[in-house]
Each structure stands twice: as C-alpha cells, then as structure tokens.
Amino acid sequence: MGLVYKVAKQDLDKVETAFTYHPPIDDQPERYVFLRTAAKNLATEIMENCPASRERAVAITKLEEAIMWANASIARNEPNSQPKKEVVEVTDLPVSE
C-alpha cells in the first residue's frame, strides 16, 4: 500500500466525530429549523436583489455551506451530542451486487 503515516489520536478523534451520525437531542431540531429559515430568507433576498450570475450562485452556495457548518457545529460539539462509539470494520460493510 505504500507509505503510511502515523496519525495522532486527536486527529483520529476528529475523523470519528466528523463521520459519525449525531442524532438530534434536546432543542437542536428547533435550532436547525431556525437557522435554515434565516438562511432561506437571506437566500431569497440575494435572489431578488442580485442579477443572475456566477457571483450570485456562489453567494447561495456559500450560504448553504454556512448553514451546513452551523448545524454541524451544533451536532458535533454540544455536551451529550457525542454518539456512542461503535467500531465497524470496513470488511463488515454490506456489499451491493
């Protein structure tokens, strides 16, 4: 497989957090809706006040990204939002035929 680098535990923990499902807890769903609604309102303002262009499309894309990262911030970093650790080996994944 070639050269393999040693990875720090803190980096492996970040990978675990980033690629694990975090089911919503407490008031998280309501805050997700609040943020998406605010972004939708701003997206509408952008669409109505900016001419159709690459720049407008990028603005909308960046807004989508901002909401995605805001929601990830809530899901990944609040107390009690860390999922139970479950190790799944790659060889255990189902294979489609």
MOFEN-V524022 format. One record per pair of residues at least 12 apart in sequence whose ideal C-beta (glycine too) atoms are under 10 Angstrom apart, sorted by sequence separation. I is the first residue (numbers start at 0). J is the second residue. D is the distance in Angstrom with one decimal. If there is no record, write none. Layout:
i=I j=J d=D
i=I j=J d=D
This chain:
i=46 j=58 d=9.3
i=45 j=58 d=5.4
i=46 j=59 d=7.4
i=45 j=59 d=6.3
i=42 j=58 d=8.5
i=41 j=58 d=9.3
i=42 j=59 d=5.7
i=45 j=62 d=7.3
i=41 j=59 d=9.4
i=42 j=62 d=5.6
i=38 j=59 d=9.6
i=41 j=62 d=6.2
i=42 j=63 d=8.1
i=39 j=62 d=9.1
i=38 j=62 d=5.5
i=41 j=65 d=9.4
i=42 j=66 d=9.5
i=37 j=62 d=9.9
i=38 j=63 d=7.5
i=41 j=66 d=9.7
i=38 j=65 d=7.1
i=39 j=66 d=9.0
i=35 j=63 d=9.9
i=38 j=66 d=4.5
i=37 j=66 d=8.4
i=38 j=67 d=9.7
i=34 j=65 d=9.0
i=35 j=66 d=6.0
i=38 j=69 d=8.5
i=34 j=66 d=5.6
i=37 j=69 d=9.6
i=34 j=67 d=9.9
i=35 j=69 d=9.3
i=31 j=66 d=8.7
i=34 j=69 d=5.3
i=35 j=70 d=8.1
i=34 j=70 d=6.5
i=31 j=69 d=8.8
i=34 j=72 d=9.9
i=30 j=69 d=9.0
i=31 j=70 d=5.4
i=34 j=73 d=8.3
i=30 j=70 d=8.4
i=31 j=73 d=7.1
i=27 j=70 d=8.6
i=30 j=73 d=6.1
i=31 j=74 d=8.5
i=28 j=73 d=10.0
i=27 j=73 d=5.6
i=23 j=70 d=9.7
i=26 j=73 d=9.7
i=27 j=74 d=6.9
i=30 j=77 d=9.9
i=21 j=70 d=9.8
i=24 j=73 d=9.8
i=21 j=71 d=8.5
i=23 j=73 d=8.7
i=24 j=74 d=9.0
i=27 j=77 d=7.4
i=23 j=74 d=7.3
i=21 j=73 d=8.8
i=22 j=74 d=8.7
i=25 j=77 d=8.2
i=21 j=74 d=4.0
i=24 j=77 d=7.6
i=25 j=78 d=9.8
i=27 j=80 d=7.6
i=17 j=71 d=8.2
i=20 j=74 d=8.9
i=21 j=75 d=6.1
i=24 j=78 d=9.5
i=25 j=79 d=7.9
i=16 j=71 d=9.5
i=19 j=74 d=9.7
i=21 j=76 d=9.6
i=24 j=79 d=6.1
i=25 j=80 d=8.9
i=19 j=75 d=8.7
i=21 j=77 d=9.1
i=24 j=80 d=6.0
i=23 j=80 d=8.7
i=16 j=74 d=9.3
i=17 j=75 d=7.3
i=22 j=80 d=8.7
i=16 j=75 d=5.3
i=21 j=80 d=5.5
i=16 j=76 d=8.4
i=21 j=81 d=7.7
i=22 j=82 d=7.3
i=21 j=82 d=5.9
i=13 j=75 d=9.4
i=19 j=81 d=8.5
i=20 j=82 d=6.6
i=19 j=82 d=5.2
i=16 j=80 d=9.5
i=19 j=83 d=9.4
i=16 j=81 d=7.3
i=19 j=84 d=8.5
i=15 j=81 d=9.2
i=16 j=82 d=8.8
i=19 j=85 d=8.5
i=15 j=82 d=9.0
i=12 j=81 d=9.9
i=15 j=84 d=7.4
i=15 j=86 d=9.6
